[in-house]
Structure formats: structure tokens, C-alpha cells
Amino acid sequence: MRFKYECASGTHEGRVRTRNEDSLMSDPDHGLWVVADGMGGEAAGDYASATVISAMATVGRATSADDLLGRAQDRLTRAHHHLVAYAREREARVVGAAVVVLLAFDEYVACVWSGDSRLYRLRENRLAQLTRDHNEVGELLARNVITRQEALNWKGRNAITRAVGVYEELEMEVLYGDLRAGDTFVLCSDGLPLHVSDDEIRGIVKDHDVKTAADALIELALQRGGEDNVSVIVVRAEVDTDQTTVFQPLRKFG
């Protein structure tokens, strides 16, 4: 089964920051969407997120689901090594990005991420956060050391435990799934969940087209203080009824 995608995206520096260190990529023709949240201060964050997007832009057209996943992981690894070398040459402490990537090939989807940028999926009016945050709070929650209520005010909530370019070795997490008609995905930097709850994300995405939803999510984050850069991509999948041929993948993700 082949799908077509309605996509919309937006990014804003927020109400506090003077520079937007986020970068986005939306490429439905190749089944590829990316949010990169740069970090490093001054222009380093801008450079890091732009480097990730430049690498991902070379993924090209895959021949199978596994091929697409392999290409995406390879490009993230290339970006990681480049940023590590870049930081070393400039004696910079941090030049990196929290990255989340959504991949789609026929009826299969996958997500690759490193950091605390997120992927949500709305299916049959139920919203699920598919990624887990690679930060101190996310790790403590995963081990049931703290509660979600305690996490809201945890002092180390912004301490990143994984990211592209930050540590010597790149740690990526991957998840796989099936794709169904009507599935809607939200990729975002951490500036969105900082101000907007999961229930609010669900309500906005459920009740609006992708463009209105993306704009409304960013606007709500800004209304509530916009303490960080905020970036959003909304992707909705529908069956492509106009297809004339059906290309079957060699194998599914994983």
C-alpha cells in the first residue's frame, strides 16, 4: 500500500532567545522528516543543526525500508563525526544537536533519534509520545526513579544524555511501526512540550488540518512565554488512491 502525506512545519526563536538554533527538513517524496535542535551557544547551535539537515538532505530515494533506515543512520553518523571534529578544532565545549527523524516507506514507519526532540503519533484520536527523552529526567522516568509530577520541576531536566555531535560516540535509538491511513505525526523540539501539554497537542492536531495545527501549536507555546526556540512538523498520512503501480519494499524496517 502506498501513502501520500499532508505536511506543514514552522519554527520560531521564541520570546526569550534572540537566535533560532533549530533547523527543519520536510521531504515527503522521500519519506523523510527531521527536526534538529542545535546547542552550543553563539553560532555553534545554528551550525550544528544546519549540518545535520545538510547531511540528511543527501539521503535520496531508497529502494526499501531497510535501505532508507540505513541511509538515515549513515547521514546522522557523518554529521556527528563532522561536529565532533569541528568542536575539537575550535576547542569548543559543545557543538551538537538533539535530532528526531521520521521515516516512511510504503506501509512502514521508523523513527531515529538522539536527544530530547520528540515524535508523537495521533491514531484514532489517541496521542502517544513514541520517543523517550534522552535527558536526565527522561532517564530517571524510564527507570521509575521519579514520577512525572516530580519531573516537572526537576533541576536537571535539561541535561542532555545523548545528542548528535556532543559525545565521542553517537548513540541513536530506533523504533519501528506500521503506517495506517489517518495517522498524524508531530515532530518537535523541546520548546513545544516546555509549554504545551500532551492533551493540548492531541486536541489541536485532532481538530485541525496540518497547517492550522502546526501554526496553533507554535503560537500557544509563544503565548505561554516561548522560553526556547520552538519547531514543529505535522505529517498526516492518507492512502494514495491515485497510484497507478504498487512498489513493494524488499523488506520492512527491522
C-alpha positions in Angstrom: 0.0 0.0 0.0 1.3 3.4 -0.9 0.6 6.6 1.1 0.6 10.3 0.4 1.3 12.9 3.0 0.0 16.3 4.0 2.8 18.2 5.8 3.2 21.6 7.5 6.0 23.0 9.5 7.1 26.1 11.4 9.9 27.4 13.6 10.3 30.4 15.9 13.2 31.7 18.0 10.7 32.2 20.9 10.1 35.2 23.2 13.4 35.0 25.1 16.1 33.8 22.7 17.5 36.1 20.0 18.7 33.4 17.8 16.9 30.3 16.4 19.2 27.3 16.6 16.6 24.9 15.3 16.6 23.5 11.7 13.9 21.5 9.9 13.5 19.3 6.9 10.3 18.0 5.3 10.7 15.7 2.3 7.5 13.7 1.8 8.7 12.5 -1.7 11.5 10.5 0.1 9.6 9.7 3.3 11.8 11.8 5.5 11.2 14.5 8.1 13.7 15.9 10.6 13.8 18.3 13.5 17.3 19.3 14.7 17.6 21.4 17.9 21.1 22.9 18.0 23.1 23.6 21.1 26.5 25.1 21.8 26.0 28.9 22.3 26.8 31.7 20.0 26.6 30.4 16.4 27.6 26.8 17.3 24.0 25.6 17.7 23.0 27.1 14.3 25.9 25.4 12.7 25.2 22.0 14.3 21.5 21.9 13.3 22.3 23.1 9.8 25.0 20.4 9.5 22.5 17.7 10.4 20.0 18.9 7.9 22.6 19.2 5.1 23.7 15.6 5.8 20.1 14.3 5.8 19.4 16.1 2.5 21.6 13.6 0.8 19.6 10.6 1.8 18.0 10.3 -1.7 15.5 7.8 -2.9 15.7 4.4 -1.1 14.9 1.0 -2.6 13.5 -0.5 0.6 12.5 0.4 4.1 15.8 -1.0 5.4 17.7 1.0 2.8 16.0 4.2 3.9 16.8 3.5 7.6 20.4 2.7 6.8 20.9 5.8 4.8 19.4 8.0 7.6 21.6 6.4 10.2 24.7 6.8 8.0 24.0 10.5 7.4 23.5 11.1 11.1 26.8 9.4 11.8 28.6 11.5 9.2 27.1 14.7 10.8 28.2 13.5 14.2 31.8 12.9 13.3 31.9 16.2 11.5 30.6 18.1 14.5 33.0 16.3 16.9 35.9 17.3 14.7 34.6 20.8 14.3 34.3 21.3 18.1 37.8 19.8 18.7 39.4 22.2 16.1 37.8 25.2 17.8 38.3 24.0 21.3 34.6 24.4 21.8 32.9 22.5 24.7 29.7 21.7 22.9 28.6 21.8 19.2 25.7 19.4 18.7 22.0 18.9 18.1 19.1 16.9 19.6 17.7 15.2 16.5 14.5 13.3 15.7 13.9 11.7 12.3 10.7 10.2 11.0 11.0 7.7 8.1 8.2 6.3 6.0 8.3 3.6 3.2 5.1 2.2 1.9 3.2 0.9 5.0 6.2 1.0 7.3 7.5 3.8 9.5 10.6 4.2 11.7 12.0 6.8 14.0 15.6 7.5 14.7 16.5 10.0 17.4 19.2 11.2 19.7 18.4 13.8 22.3 15.1 15.2 23.6 13.4 16.3 20.4 10.2 14.3 20.2 7.9 12.4 17.9 4.2 12.0 18.7 1.6 9.9 16.8 -2.1 10.6 16.8 -4.1 7.4 15.9 -7.8 7.0 16.3 -7.9 10.2 18.5 -5.3 8.8 20.9 -1.9 10.6 21.2 1.2 8.7 22.1 4.7 10.0 22.6 6.8 7.5 20.6 10.2 8.7 21.6 11.6 8.9 25.1 13.7 11.9 26.1 17.4 11.4 26.2 18.0 13.7 29.1 18.4 13.3 32.8 14.7 13.5 33.5 13.9 11.0 30.7 16.4 8.5 32.0 15.1 8.8 35.6 11.5 8.4 34.4 12.4 5.3 32.3 13.9 3.7 35.5 10.9 4.8 37.6 13.2 6.7 39.9 10.9 9.8 39.8 7.3 10.5 39.0 6.0 12.6 36.1 4.9 15.2 38.6 8.4 15.3 40.1 9.9 15.6 36.6 8.1 18.9 36.0 10.4 20.7 38.4 13.5 18.5 38.3 16.6 20.6 38.4 18.5 18.5 35.8 15.6 18.3 33.4 17.6 20.0 30.6 20.8 17.9 31.0 21.1 16.0 27.7 22.4 12.4 27.8 22.6 11.8 24.1 22.9 14.1 21.0 24.5 14.3 17.6 28.0 15.8 17.9 28.1 16.1 21.7 29.8 12.9 22.9 32.6 11.0 21.4 30.3 8.1 20.3 26.9 8.7 18.8 24.1 6.8 20.5 20.9 6.6 18.4 17.6 4.9 19.4 15.4 3.4 16.7 11.7 2.3 16.8 9.6 0.7 14.1 5.9 0.6 13.4 3.2 0.2 10.8 1.5 3.1 9.0 -2.3 3.4 8.8 -4.5 5.8 7.0 -5.1 8.9 9.1 -2.0 8.6 11.2 -0.8 12.0 12.2 2.7 12.6 13.4 4.2 15.6 15.3 7.9 16.1 15.4 9.1 18.9 17.7 12.0 20.5 19.5 11.7 20.7 23.3 10.4 24.2 23.1 6.9 22.9 22.4 6.4 20.4 25.4 8.0 23.0 27.6 4.7 25.0 27.4 2.1 22.7 25.7 0.8 19.5 27.3 0.2 16.3 25.5 -3.6 16.7 25.9 -3.4 20.1 24.3 -1.3 18.7 21.4 -3.8 16.0 20.9 -6.8 18.4 20.8 -5.1 20.8 18.4 -3.9 18.1 16.0 -7.2 16.2 16.1 -9.4 19.2 15.3 -7.4 20.9 12.6 -5.7 20.5 9.2 -1.9 20.1 9.4 -1.1 23.8 8.6 -3.5 25.2 11.1 -2.3 22.7 13.7 1.4 23.5 13.2 0.7 27.2 13.5 -1.5 26.8 16.5 1.0 24.7 18.4 3.8 27.2 17.9 1.5 30.1 18.8 0.4 28.5 22.0 4.0 27.9 23.1 4.8 31.6 22.4 1.7 32.8 24.3 2.9 30.9 27.3 6.3 32.5 27.4 8.3 31.0 24.5 11.3 30.4 26.7 13.1 28.4 24.0 13.2 28.0 20.2 10.1 26.1 19.2 9.8 24.0 16.0 7.0 21.8 14.8 6.4 19.5 11.8 2.9 17.9 11.4 2.6 15.0 9.0 -0.7 13.3 8.1 -0.8 10.0 6.1 -3.6 9.0 3.7 -3.9 6.2 1.2 -2.7 7.3 -2.2 -5.7 6.4 -4.4 -4.1 7.9 -7.5 -1.3 5.4 -7.7 -1.0 3.5 -10.9 1.6 1.0 -9.8 2.4 -0.5 -6.4 6.1 -0.8 -5.5 6.6 -3.5 -2.8 9.5 -3.0 -0.4 12.2 -5.6 -0.3 11.6 -6.0 3.5 10.1 -3.9 6.3 12.0 -1.9 8.8 13.9 -4.1 11.2 
